[in-house]
Every structure is written in structure tokens, then in C-alpha cells.
């Protein structure tokens, strides 16, 4: 699979800069708070060795970055990377008010061309970001490149129920998302973009195949909330 998002990266960056001030709040509104449960469940599947080096891609305002830092020992380090300056500004503000300043650093960068050497990290994560990149397969290959042999790659994303009424209900619900966003003072057009990326993103079995195509082994996925979300995991074998 190649390009999964035809929107120019500059337009996507501008969109997320606009969304940044209300991003955390709207994530909870749109998912009815369920995304927090998905993140908690995800943490149970991650391998976090002592002195871990962790990379959190498309980190946004740092929600998952902070969870990862809290779950690791004091010698571990977590890097959050995002291409939106406004998202990173909010993440930095959170960091300034936290006790995790020695464990976390935030960088602006491109997930499709990571500014790190091969085999740099024990764990590389991406949460609710893979559907917004220009080429999801390239990002997975970059994630694999910077992961150490034996290290883990994790992707938490919205997904699609595959059957009957659940599938129909998912489609109907997402059709209302732009209107809900507008009620909270956001641009309906911005959330129509997010609606489209969710609808066009590969279903869980297809994404598992993309993990394998990136050269990852021990690929597995776990569905949440009847298939509305999914965690994919893979291991770099060599």
C-alpha cells in the first residue's frame, strides 16, 4: 500500500495547528472518552525494558508521551515527535508543569523521514497519527528502521467494525462528528477531513499486512470497543 492520505502535508500541518487549542477536549468528546480506555489497555501490551529509549511519533500535545514516561524507570528517556508547532507548544507547556522534565523531550520533525540513526529505540509508538501521514507504509518502514532488533512497534488507531449493524452504526456516528465539532466552536471542514481519514484508513487486518510488509515479525492486533479502535504490534526481528 502506498499513499493513504492525498492531502498535501502543508495543509495537514495547518489543520493540526488550528486544532491544537481544543485537541485534547475534542478527542474526548468525539470518542465519548473511550480513547482513554484504549490507551490504558494498550499500555498492558507494551514491552518497556530498563533504561528504555522510547519514541512517540505524531505525539500531538503529548498525551501518550507522558503515559510512556510514567510507565518507565528513571533511567529511561522518551522522545515525542510531531510536525505541528502549535501541538508541540502545548506539549512543552504540560512538560514545564510536570515532574518528568528529565525524562521527556519534544522535537518537531517528519514521521516519514525520521531524524534518528538506525536501531536507536527499544519501543516506537504512534497514536491516532498514522492515518494523517502522506504514506503510511513509509512511516512504518521508518519506524522499523529506527527500532533496535528485538524492539517493539505499536500503533493505536481508530478502526472499522467489519460486520452488520456495528459497521453501519460506526458509519452513521462518524457522519455526525463534523456537526458535533462545530457545536464546540471548531471548523466543520477540519473535522470532515478527520472523518474522511478515519473512513479511508485500512481496516485492522489490512494494517497488520502493512506491518509485515515493513519487515516486522510477531505481528498481532487487538480490537477495542467492538472494532472501533485497534492496537497493532510488531517486533523488529533483525
Phi and psi in degrees as GROMACS dihedral restraints (atoms count N, CA, C in turn):
[ dihedral_restraints ]
;  ai    aj    ak    al  type     phi  dphi    fc
    3     4     5     6     1  -108.2    20    10
    4     5     6     7     1  -120.4    20    10
    6     7     8     9     1   -64.1    20    10
    7     8     9    10     1   128.0    20    10
    9    10    11    12     1  -110.2    20    10
   10    11    12    13     1   -11.3    20    10
   12    13    14    15     1  -137.3    20    10
   13    14    15    16     1   104.9    20    10
   15    16    17    18     1   -76.8    20    10
   16    17    18    19     1    -7.8    20    10
   18    19    20    21     1   -69.2    20    10
   19    20    21    22     1   130.8    20    10
   21    22    23    24     1   -55.7    20    10
   22    23    24    25     1   138.3    20    10
   24    25    26    27     1   -54.2    20    10
   25    26    27    28     1   -34.8    20    10
   27    28    29    30     1   -63.9    20    10
   28    29    30    31     1   -36.1    20    10
   30    31    32    33     1   -69.5    20    10
   31    32    33    34     1   -39.4    20    10
   33    34    35    36     1   -64.5    20    10
   34    35    36    37     1   -42.8    20    10
   36    37    38    39     1   -60.3    20    10
   37    38    39    40     1   -45.7    20    10
   39    40    41    42     1   -60.6    20    10
   40    41    42    43     1   -39.5    20    10
   42    43    44    45     1   -63.0    20    10
   43    44    45    46     1   -46.3    20    10
   45    46    47    48     1   -72.0    20    10
   46    47    48    49     1   -28.0    20    10
   48    49    50    51     1   -62.3    20    10
   49    50    51    52     1   -39.4    20    10
   51    52    53    54     1   -68.2    20    10
   52    53    54    55     1   -38.9    20    10
   54    55    56    57     1   -73.5    20    10
   55    56    57    58     1   -21.5    20    10
   57    58    59    60     1   -49.6    20    10
   58    59    60    61     1   -48.6    20    10
   60    61    62    63     1   -58.8    20    10
   61    62    63    64     1   -32.7    20    10
   63    64    65    66     1  -110.2    20    10
   64    65    66    67     1    11.7    20    10
   66    67    68    69     1   -61.6    20    10
   67    68    69    70     1   -51.1    20    10
   69    70    71    72     1   -61.4    20    10
   70    71    72    73     1   -44.4    20    10
   72    73    74    75     1   -62.5    20    10
   73    74    75    76     1   -45.9    20    10
   75    76    77    78     1   -69.2    20    10
   76    77    78    79     1   -32.0    20    10
   78    79    80    81     1   -59.3    20    10
   79    80    81    82     1   -41.6    20    10
   81    82    83    84     1   -69.5    20    10
   82    83    84    85     1   -38.2    20    10
   84    85    86    87     1   -65.4    20    10
   85    86    87    88     1   -49.4    20    10
   87    88    89    90     1   -66.4    20    10
   88    89    90    91     1   -39.0    20    10
   90    91    92    93     1   -93.7    20    10
   91    92    93    94     1     5.0    20    10
   93    94    95    96     1    57.9    20    10
   94    95    96    97     1    30.1    20    10
   96    97    98    99     1    80.3    20    10
   97    98    99   100     1    -3.0    20    10
   99   100   101   102     1   -67.5    20    10
  100   101   102   103     1   -27.7    20    10
  102   103   104   105     1   -57.4    20    10
  103   104   105   106     1   -31.2    20    10
  105   106   107   108     1   -66.8    20    10
  106   107   108   109     1   -38.3    20    10
  108   109   110   111     1   -65.5    20    10
  109   110   111   112     1   -39.5    20    10
  111   112   113   114     1   -60.5    20    10
  112   113   114   115     1   -43.3    20    10
  114   115   116   117     1   -64.1    20    10
  115   116   117   118     1   -42.0    20    10
  117   118   119   120     1   -62.8    20    10
  118   119   120   121     1   -42.8    20    10
  120   121   122   123     1   -65.3    20    10
  121   122   123   124     1   -38.4    20    10
  123   124   125   126     1   -59.6    20    10
  124   125   126   127     1   -41.3    20    10
  126   127   128   129     1   -58.0    20    10
  127   128   129   130     1   -27.6    20    10
  129   130   131   132     1   -71.1    20    10
  130   131   132   133     1   -17.8    20    10
  132   133   134   135     1   -97.3    20    10
  133   134   135   136     1    -7.4    20    10
  135   136   137   138     1   -87.5    20    10
  136   137   138   139     1   144.5    20    10
  138   139   140   141     1   -97.8    20    10
  139   140   141   142     1   118.4    20    10
  141   142   143   144     1  -123.8    20    10
  142   143   144   145     1    91.0    20    10
  144   145   146   147     1   -70.9    20    10
  145   146   147   148     1   169.3    20    10
  147   148   149   150     1   -64.7    20    10
  148   149   150   151     1   142.2    20    10
  150   151   152   153     1    55.7    20    10
  151   152   153   154     1    41.1    20    10
  153   154   155   156     1   -68.5    20    10
  154   155   156   157     1   143.4    20    10
  156   157   158   159     1  -107.2    20    10
  157   158   159   160     1   116.9    20    10
  159   160   161   162     1  -121.7    20    10
  160   161   162   163     1   139.6    20    10
  162   163   164   165     1  -121.6    20    10
  163   164   165   166     1   126.4    20    10
  165   166   167   168     1  -112.4    20    10
  166   167   168   169     1   106.9    20    10
  168   169   170   171     1   -84.9    20    10
  169   170   171   172     1   152.8    20    10
  171   172   173   174     1    49.8    20    10
  172   173   174   175     1    49.6    20    10
  174   175   176   177     1   -72.3    20    10
  175   176   177   178     1   -15.6    20    10
  177   178   179   180     1    58.6    20    10
  178   179   180   181     1  -128.2    20    10
  180   181   182   183     1   -84.9    20    10
  181   182   183   184     1     6.3    20    10
  183   184   185   186     1    93.0    20    10
  184   185   186   187     1    11.7    20    10
  186   187   188   189     1   -53.2    20    10
  187   188   189   190     1   -55.7    20    10
  189   190   191   192     1   -72.1    20    10
  190   191   192   193     1   -32.7    20    10
  192   193   194   195     1   -56.6    20    10
  193   194   195   196     1   -44.4    20    10
  195   196   197   198     1   -67.8    20    10
  196   197   198   199     1   -39.7    20    10
  198   199   200   201     1   -59.6    20    10
  199   200   201   202     1   -42.7    20    10
  201   202   203   204     1   -65.0    20    10
  202   203   204   205     1   -40.8    20    10
  204   205   206   207     1   -64.6    20    10
  205   206   207   208     1   -39.6    20    10
  207   208   209   210     1   -67.7    20    10
  208   209   210   211     1   -28.8    20    10
  210   211   212   213     1   -84.6    20    10
  211   212   213   214     1   -10.1    20    10
  213   214   215   216     1  -103.0    20    10
  214   215   216   217     1   165.9    20    10
  216   217   218   219     1   -76.7    20    10
  217   218   219   220     1   172.9    20    10
  219   220   221   222     1   -66.5    20    10
  220   221   222   223     1   -22.0    20    10
  222   223   224   225     1   -87.0    20    10
  223   224   225   226     1    -6.4    20    10
  225   226   227   228     1   -79.6    20    10
  226   227   228   229     1   157.1    20    10
  228   229   230   231     1  -133.7    20    10
  229   230   231   232     1   140.0    20    10
  231   232   233   234     1  -124.4    20    10
  232   233   234   235     1   127.8    20    10
  234   235   236   237     1  -109.3    20    10
  235   236   237   238     1   126.7    20    10
  237   238   239   240     1  -104.5    20    10
  238   239   240   241     1   129.2    20    10
  240   241   242   243     1  -124.0    20    10
  241   242   243   244     1   134.2    20    10
  243   244   245   246     1  -150.7    20    10
  244   245   246   247     1   157.9    20    10
  246   247   248   249     1   -96.8    20    10
  247   248   249   250     1    -4.3    20    10
  249   250   251   252     1   -97.9    20    10
  250   251   252   253     1   114.1    20    10
  252   253   254   255     1   -59.9    20    10
  253   254   255   256     1   -36.4    20    10
  255   256   257   258     1   -68.2    20    10
  256   257   258   259     1   -39.0    20    10
  258   259   260   261     1   -62.2    20    10
  259   260   261   262     1   -45.2    20    10
  261   262   263   264     1   -67.5    20    10
  262   263   264   265     1   -31.3    20    10
  264   265   266   267     1   -62.4    20    10
  265   266   267   268     1   -40.9    20    10
  267   268   269   270     1   -69.1    20    10
  268   269   270   271     1   -38.6    20    10
  270   271   272   273     1   -62.8    20    10
  271   272   273   274     1   -42.3    20    10
  273   274   275   276     1   -64.3    20    10
  274   275   276   277     1   -37.0    20    10
  276   277   278   279     1   -64.2    20    10
  277   278   279   280     1   -40.7    20    10
  279   280   281   282     1   -61.9    20    10
  280   281   282   283     1   -42.3    20    10
  282   283   284   285     1   -64.2    20    10
  283   284   285   286     1   -38.9    20    10
  285   286   287   288     1   -62.1    20    10
  286   287   288   289     1   -27.9    20    10
  288   289   290   291     1   -96.1    20    10
  289   290   291   292     1     7.0    20    10
  291   292   293   294     1  -109.7    20    10
  292   293   294   295     1   175.6    20    10
  294   295   296   297     1  -100.4    20    10
  295   296   297   298     1    15.9    20    10
  297   298   299   300     1  -109.8    20    10
  298   299   300   301     1    18.9    20    10
  300   301   302   303     1   -61.9    20    10
  301   302   303   304     1   -29.9    20    10
  303   304   305   306     1   -78.8    20    10
  304   305   306   307     1   -13.4    20    10
  306   307   308   309     1  -105.2    20    10
  307   308   309   310     1   -19.9    20    10
  309   310   311   312     1  -119.5    20    10
  310   311   312   313     1   139.8    20    10
  312   313   314   315     1  -137.1    20    10
  313   314   315   316     1   146.1    20    10
  315   316   317   318     1  -112.3    20    10
  316   317   318   319     1   138.4    20    10
  318   319   320   321     1  -131.8    20    10
  319   320   321   322     1   146.7    20    10
  321   322   323   324     1   -90.6    20    10
  322   323   324   325     1   132.2    20    10
  324   325   326   327     1  -171.7    20    10
  325   326   327   328     1   177.0    20    10
  327   328   329   330     1  -105.6    20    10
  328   329   330   331     1   120.6    20    10
  330   331   332   333     1   -64.7    20    10
  331   332   333   334     1   -20.4    20    10
  333   334   335   336     1   -84.8    20    10
  334   335   336   337     1   -11.7    20    10
  336   337   338   339     1  -145.4    20    10
  337   338   339   340     1    79.3    20    10
  339   340   341   342     1   -70.8    20    10
  340   341   342   343     1   135.4    20    10
  342   343   344   345     1   -85.3    20    10
  343   344   345   346     1    46.7    20    10
  345   346   347   348     1  -134.3    20    10
  346   347   348   349     1   153.4    20    10
  348   349   350   351     1   -72.8    20    10
  349   350   351   352     1   160.9    20    10
  351   352   353   354     1   -56.7    20    10
  352   353   354   355     1   147.8    20    10
  354   355   356   357     1    57.9    20    10
  355   356   357   358     1    45.2    20    10
  357   358   359   360     1   -97.1    20    10
  358   359   360   361     1   -22.5    20    10
  360   361   362   363     1  -128.4    20    10
  361   362   363   364     1   149.1    20    10
  363   364   365   366     1   -84.1    20    10
  364   365   366   367     1   -27.1    20    10
  366   367   368   369     1  -146.0    20    10
  367   368   369   370     1   132.3    20    10
  369   370   371   372     1  -125.5    20    10
  370   371   372   373     1   126.0    20    10
  372   373   374   375     1  -121.0    20    10
  373   374   375   376     1   156.5    20    10
  375   376   377   378     1  -147.0    20    10
  376   377   378   379     1   123.2    20    10
  378   379   380   381     1  -119.5    20    10
  379   380   381   382     1   117.7    20    10
  381   382   383   384     1    56.1    20    10
  382   383   384   385     1    34.9    20    10
  384   385   386   387     1  -126.7    20    10
  385   386   387   388     1   -24.8    20    10
  387   388   389   390     1   -64.0    20    10
  388   389   390   391     1   -30.1    20    10
  390   391   392   393     1   -76.5    20    10
  391   392   393   394     1    -6.4    20    10
  393   394   395   396     1  -105.4    20    10
  394   395   396   397     1    -0.4    20    10
  396   397   398   399     1   -87.2    20    10
  397   398   399   400     1   162.3    20    10
  399   400   401   402     1   -66.1    20    10
  400   401   402   403     1   -43.1    20    10
  402   403   404   405     1  -138.2    20    10
  403   404   405   406     1   102.4    20    10
  405   406   407   408     1   -64.1    20    10
  406   407   408   409     1   -35.8    20    10
  408   409   410   411     1   -65.3    20    10
  409   410   411   412     1   -40.4    20    10
  411   412   413   414     1   -64.2    20    10
  412   413   414   415     1   -39.7    20    10
  414   415   416   417     1   -63.6    20    10
  415   416   417   418     1   -42.1    20    10
  417   418   419   420     1   -62.0    20    10
  418   419   420   421     1   -38.5    20    10
  420   421   422   423     1   -66.8    20    10
  421   422   423   424     1   -37.9    20    10
  423   424   425   426     1   -66.5    20    10
  424   425   426   427     1   -40.6    20    10
  426   427   428   429     1   -59.8    20    10
  427   428   429   430     1   -43.5    20    10
  429   430   431   432     1   -64.6    20    10
  430   431   432   433     1   -39.5    20    10
  432   433   434   435     1   -60.0    20    10
  433   434   435   436     1   -43.5    20    10
  435   436   437   438     1   -87.1    20    10
  436   437   438   439     1    -2.1    20    10
  438   439   440   441     1   -88.6    20    10
  439   440   441   442     1   139.9    20    10
  441   442   443   444     1   -73.7    20    10
  442   443   444   445     1   150.7    20    10
  444   445   446   447     1   -53.8    20    10
  445   446   447   448     1   130.8    20    10
  447   448   449   450     1    89.4    20    10
  448   449   450   451     1    -9.6    20    10
  450   451   452   453     1   -78.7    20    10
  451   452   453   454     1   169.8    20    10
  453   454   455   456     1  -118.4    20    10
  454   455   456   457     1   146.1    20    10
  456   457   458   459     1  -120.4    20    10
  457   458   459   460     1   135.2    20    10
  459   460   461   462     1  -133.6    20    10
  460   461   462   463     1   134.5    20    10
  462   463   464   465     1  -128.5    20    10
  463   464   465   466     1   118.6    20    10
  465   466   467   468     1  -106.5    20    10
  466   467   468   469     1   126.0    20    10
  468   469   470   471     1  -151.3    20    10
  469   470   471   472     1   156.7    20    10
  471   472   473   474     1   -63.4    20    10
  472   473   474   475     1   152.6    20    10
  474   475   476   477     1  -139.3    20    10
  475   476   477   478     1  -167.3    20    10
  477   478   479   480     1  -129.9    20    10
  478   479   480   481     1   119.3    20    10
  480   481   482   483     1   -56.2    20    10
  481   482   483   484     1   140.4    20    10
  483   484   485   486     1   -98.0    20    10
  484   485   486   487     1    -9.0    20    10
  486   487   488   489     1  -131.7    20    10
  487   488   489   490     1   144.0    20    10
  489   490   491   492     1    44.7    20    10
  490   491   492   493     1  -132.1    20    10
  492   493   494   495     1   -64.3    20    10
  493   494   495   496     1   -32.1    20    10
  495   496   497   498     1   -64.4    20    10
  496   497   498   499     1   -42.6    20    10
  498   499   500   501     1   -63.6    20    10
  499   500   501   502     1   -44.4    20    10
  501   502   503   504     1   -63.8    20    10
  502   503   504   505     1   -43.9    20    10
  504   505   506   507     1   -61.7    20    10
  505   506   507   508     1   -39.1    20    10
  507   508   509   510     1   -61.4    20    10
  508   509   510   511     1   -45.1    20    10
  510   511   512   513     1   -64.6    20    10
  511   512   513   514     1   -42.2    20    10
  513   514   515   516     1   -65.8    20    10
  514   515   516   517     1   -43.6    20    10
  516   517   518   519     1   -59.7    20    10
  517   518   519   520     1   -47.0    20    10
  519   520   521   522     1   -66.8    20    10
  520   521   522   523     1   -24.3    20    10
  522   523   524   525     1   -67.5    20    10
  523   524   525   526     1   -22.6    20    10
  525   526   527   528     1   -89.9    20    10
  526   527   528   529     1   -13.2    20    10
  528   529   530   531     1   -55.2    20    10
  529   530   531   532     1   -46.8    20    10
  531   532   533   534     1   -59.9    20    10
  532   533   534   535     1   -35.3    20    10
  534   535   536   537     1   -70.0    20    10
  535   536   537   538     1   -39.7    20    10
  537   538   539   540     1   -63.0    20    10
  538   539   540   541     1   -43.3    20    10
  540   541   542   543     1   -60.5    20    10
  541   542   543   544     1   -40.5    20    10
  543   544   545   546     1   -62.7    20    10
  544   545   546   547     1   -36.2    20    10
  546   547   548   549     1   -61.0    20    10
  547   548   549   550     1   -26.1    20    10
  549   550   551   552     1   -98.3    20    10
  550   551   552   553     1    16.3    20    10
  552   553   554   555     1    88.3    20    10
  553   554   555   556     1    13.8    20    10
  555   556   557   558     1   -98.1    20    10
  556   557   558   559     1   165.7    20    10
  558   559   560   561     1   -78.2    20    10
  559   560   561   562     1   124.7    20    10
  561   562   563   564     1   -59.4    20    10
  562   563   564   565     1   -36.8    20    10
  564   565   566   567     1   -61.0    20    10
  565   566   567   568     1   -39.5    20    10
  567   568   569   570     1   -62.4    20    10
  568   569   570   571     1   -40.7    20    10
  570   571   572   573     1   -80.9    20    10
  571   572   573   574     1   -17.2    20    10
  573   574   575   576     1   -68.4    20    10
  574   575   576   577     1   -35.4    20    10
  576   577   578   579     1   -61.3    20    10
  577   578   579   580     1   -48.1    20    10
  579   580   581   582     1   -63.9    20    10
  580   581   582   583     1   -35.5    20    10
  582   583   584   585     1   -61.4    20    10
  583   584   585   586     1   -43.8    20    10
  585   586   587   588     1   -67.0    20    10
  586   587   588   589     1   -41.5    20    10
  588   589   590   591     1   -65.1    20    10
  589   590   591   592     1   -34.5    20    10
  591   592   593   594     1   -67.2    20    10
  592   593   594   595     1   -41.1    20    10
  594   595   596   597     1   -69.8    20    10
  595   596   597   598     1   -34.4    20    10
  597   598   599   600     1   -91.6    20    10
  598   599   600   601     1    -9.9    20    10
  600   601   602   603     1   -70.2    20    10
  601   602   603   604     1   143.9    20    10
  603   604   605   606     1   -57.1    20    10
  604   605   606   607     1   144.4    20    10
  606   607   608   609     1   -67.9    20    10
  607   608   609   610     1   166.1    20    10
  609   610   611   612     1   -54.2    20    10
  610   611   612   613     1   -45.7    20    10
  612   613   614   615     1   -62.7    20    10
  613   614   615   616     1   -36.2    20    10
  615   616   617   618     1   -67.9    20    10
  616   617   618   619     1   -40.8    20    10
  618   619   620   621     1   -65.4    20    10
  619   620   621   622     1   -35.6    20    10
  621   622   623   624     1   -59.6    20    10
  622   623   624   625     1   -39.7    20    10
  624   625   626   627     1   -65.2    20    10
  625   626   627   628     1   -36.0    20    10
  627   628   629   630     1   -65.3    20    10
  628   629   630   631     1   -37.0    20    10
  630   631   632   633     1   -59.0    20    10
  631   632   633   634     1   -45.4    20    10
  633   634   635   636     1   -64.5    20    10
  634   635   636   637     1   -39.1    20    10
  636   637   638   639     1   -65.8    20    10
  637   638   639   640     1   -24.3    20    10
  639   640   641   642     1   -80.4    20    10
  640   641   642   643     1     2.7    20    10
  642   643   644   645     1    88.9    20    10
  643   644   645   646     1    13.5    20    10
  645   646   647   648     1   -88.6    20    10
  646   647   648   649     1   147.9    20    10
  648   649   650   651     1  -113.6    20    10
  649   650   651   652     1   176.8    20    10
  651   652   653   654     1    51.7    20    10
  652   653   654   655     1    40.9    20    10
  654   655   656   657     1   -75.7    20    10
  655   656   657   658     1   132.9    20    10
  657   658   659   660     1  -148.4    20    10
  658   659   660   661     1   160.6    20    10
  660   661   662   663     1  -142.1    20    10
  661   662   663   664     1   154.2    20    10
  663   664   665   666     1  -129.9    20    10
  664   665   666   667     1   124.6    20    10
  666   667   668   669     1   -90.1    20    10
  667   668   669   670     1   142.9    20    10
  669   670   671   672     1  -120.2    20    10
  670   671   672   673     1   146.2    20    10
  672   673   674   675     1    51.2    20    10
  673   674   675   676     1    57.7    20    10
  675   676   677   678     1    59.9    20    10
  676   677   678   679     1    27.3    20    10
  678   679   680   681     1    96.8    20    10
  679   680   681   682     1     3.3    20    10
  681   682   683   684     1   -72.6    20    10
  682   683   684   685     1   -22.1    20    10
  684   685   686   687     1  -137.2    20    10
  685   686   687   688     1   159.5    20    10
  687   688   689   690     1  -150.6    20    10
  688   689   690   691     1   140.8    20    10
  690   691   692   693     1  -107.4    20    10
  691   692   693   694     1   124.1    20    10
  693   694   695   696     1  -109.3    20    10
  694   695   696   697     1   138.4    20    10
  696   697   698   699     1  -129.2    20    10
  697   698   699   700     1   143.9    20    10
  699   700   701   702     1  -148.2    20    10
  700   701   702   703     1   158.8    20    10
  702   703   704   705     1  -122.2    20    10
  703   704   705   706     1   135.7    20    10
  705   706   707   708     1   -80.2    20    10
  706   707   708   709     1   117.4    20    10
  708   709   710   711     1   -84.3    20    10
  709   710   711   712     1   -31.1    20    10
